[in-house]
Structures are given as C-alpha cells and as structure tokens.
Amino acid sequence: MKIYRPTCSVPIEYRRTGTEIADNDVDDYLQEVYEKVNPATWEQWKHEQKDFGGTKPGL
C-alpha cells in the first residue's frame, strides 16, 4: 500500500484532548486522516452532514 504524505500538519500528540499516537501507529493514523479529508470524498461527506443535520433540532 502506498501511503500518501500531504504537506500539511496533522497532530499526533495533543495533551489537552488526549491525542497521543504511538510511533509505530503514525503511518496508519496518517493514512486514515488522509482518507477522511480526501477531496474525492467531499460530495459524500456533504450528503452525510446534511442527513445528520436533519436529525438535530435547530440545525
């Protein structure tokens, strides 16, 4: 599997939120983040957010 390495910052340790990714899990974590922010998934994400927002009063 080829791992894409974007040129942006992704936190792997942030004490306030409890985010702490072990060194041996960083590549898997970055791949997961990339898949979630991949522009190819934008339309699906918008659809899911619209459906989710419809279930919340006031949104």
Backbone as CSV, one residue per row, in Angstrom:
resi,resn,N_x,N_y,N_z,CA_x,CA_y,CA_z,C_x,C_y,C_z
1,MET,0.844,-1.174,0.000,0.000,0.000,0.000,0.889,1.237,0.000
2,LYS,0.619,2.148,-0.908,1.353,3.404,-0.946,0.707,4.375,0.032
3,ILE,1.503,4.994,0.846,0.989,5.946,1.819,1.230,7.348,1.286
4,TYR,0.160,8.108,1.172,0.240,9.485,0.701,0.687,10.366,1.852
5,ARG,1.619,11.232,1.595,2.108,12.147,2.617,1.850,13.590,2.190
6,PRO,0.738,14.154,2.641,0.438,15.541,2.267,1.403,16.511,2.928
7,THR,1.407,17.733,2.485,2.325,18.732,3.028,1.627,19.622,4.052
8,CYS,0.782,19.041,4.881,0.111,19.791,5.928,0.407,19.137,7.280
9,SER,-0.002,19.787,8.332,0.247,19.263,9.671,-0.952,18.491,10.187
10,VAL,-0.682,17.341,10.761,-1.705,16.533,11.407,-1.179,16.213,12.795
11,PRO,-1.889,16.639,13.844,-1.378,16.397,15.192,-1.338,14.910,15.534
12,ILE,-0.236,14.472,16.085,-0.134,13.093,16.554,-0.027,13.054,18.075
13,GLU,0.154,14.226,18.672,0.174,14.318,20.137,-0.391,15.675,20.529
14,TYR,-1.418,15.640,21.346,-2.039,16.864,21.828,-2.622,16.553,23.198
15,ARG,-1.936,16.968,24.235,-2.301,16.574,25.596,-3.686,17.019,26.032
16,ARG,-4.150,18.173,25.585,-5.457,18.672,26.026,-6.603,17.768,25.614
17,THR,-6.475,17.096,24.479,-7.559,16.236,24.006,-7.278,14.763,24.218
18,GLY,-6.094,14.454,24.689,-5.741,13.064,24.906,-5.255,12.355,23.654
19,THR,-5.011,13.117,22.579,-4.490,12.521,21.350,-3.022,12.189,21.545
20,GLU,-2.706,10.932,21.432,-1.310,10.506,21.537,-1.169,9.222,20.720
21,ILE,-0.590,9.348,19.542,-0.440,8.230,18.628,0.949,7.630,18.822
22,ALA,1.001,6.336,19.058,2.283,5.650,19.246,3.105,5.724,17.962
23,ASP,4.424,5.777,18.107,5.316,5.891,16.955,5.048,4.840,15.890
24,ASN,4.773,3.616,16.297,4.563,2.549,15.315,3.178,2.602,14.667
25,ASP,2.287,3.509,15.116,0.947,3.648,14.550,0.768,4.914,13.718
26,VAL,1.804,5.735,13.621,1.682,7.025,12.937,1.300,6.867,11.474
27,ASP,1.942,5.961,10.744,1.630,5.797,9.321,0.175,5.407,9.106
28,ASP,-0.330,4.486,9.911,-1.736,4.078,9.785,-2.669,5.242,10.113
29,TYR,-2.328,5.998,11.137,-3.137,7.149,11.539,-3.180,8.201,10.434
30,LEU,-2.034,8.501,9.847,-1.987,9.496,8.782,-2.769,9.037,7.555
31,GLN,-2.714,7.767,7.244,-3.487,7.240,6.124,-4.985,7.388,6.394
32,GLU,-5.396,7.106,7.610,-6.811,7.248,7.985,-7.261,8.702,7.872
33,VAL,-6.426,9.619,8.349,-6.755,11.043,8.260,-6.870,11.461,6.795
34,TYR,-5.924,11.039,5.978,-5.960,11.400,4.564,-7.253,10.909,3.909
35,GLU,-7.646,9.699,4.204,-8.867,9.156,3.610,-10.087,9.986,4.003
36,LYS,-10.077,10.536,5.205,-11.211,11.333,5.664,-11.229,12.738,5.071
37,VAL,-10.069,13.278,4.711,-10.021,14.634,4.161,-9.768,14.643,2.658
38,ASN,-9.763,13.496,2.043,-9.529,13.382,0.610,-10.619,14.146,-0.154
39,PRO,-10.245,15.068,-1.028,-11.244,15.833,-1.775,-12.211,14.965,-2.583
40,ALA,-11.810,13.770,-2.927,-12.685,12.880,-3.695,-13.909,12.456,-2.883
41,THR,-13.855,12.577,-1.565,-14.980,12.170,-0.716,-15.852,13.352,-0.287
42,TRP,-15.583,14.534,-0.811,-16.271,15.755,-0.395,-17.789,15.668,-0.585
43,GLU,-18.233,15.234,-1.776,-19.674,15.175,-2.043,-20.381,14.209,-1.094
44,GLN,-19.780,13.059,-0.836,-20.368,12.087,0.094,-20.434,12.675,1.506
45,TRP,-19.379,13.377,1.916,-19.342,13.988,3.239,-20.460,15.022,3.366
46,LYS,-20.620,15.867,2.349,-21.680,16.880,2.405,-23.048,16.226,2.537
47,HIS,-23.275,15.154,1.797,-24.549,14.439,1.864,-24.787,13.875,3.271
48,GLU,-23.766,13.262,3.840,-23.885,12.695,5.188,-24.151,13.785,6.218
49,GLN,-23.492,14.940,6.088,-23.683,16.032,7.034,-25.097,16.611,6.917
50,LYS,-25.587,16.704,5.700,-26.949,17.206,5.506,-27.961,16.259,6.156
51,ASP,-27.773,14.955,5.958,-28.661,13.966,6.591,-28.555,14.047,8.107
52,PHE,-27.339,14.165,8.630,-27.123,14.236,10.074,-27.770,15.504,10.642
53,GLY,-27.572,16.636,9.961,-28.142,17.907,10.426,-29.653,17.869,10.476
54,GLY,-30.271,17.100,9.603,-31.725,16.999,9.593,-32.275,16.266,10.791
55,THR,-31.433,15.551,11.524,-31.875,14.818,12.702,-31.749,15.649,13.977
56,LYS,-31.169,16.844,13.855,-30.938,17.684,15.038,-31.859,18.904,15.022
57,PRO,-32.577,19.142,16.095,-33.438,20.322,16.144,-32.612,21.600,16.096
58,GLY,-33.075,22.569,15.355,-32.412,23.869,15.308,-31.294,23.962,14.291
59,LEU,-30.990,22.885,13.579,-29.908,22.956,12.584,-30.473,23.075,11.200
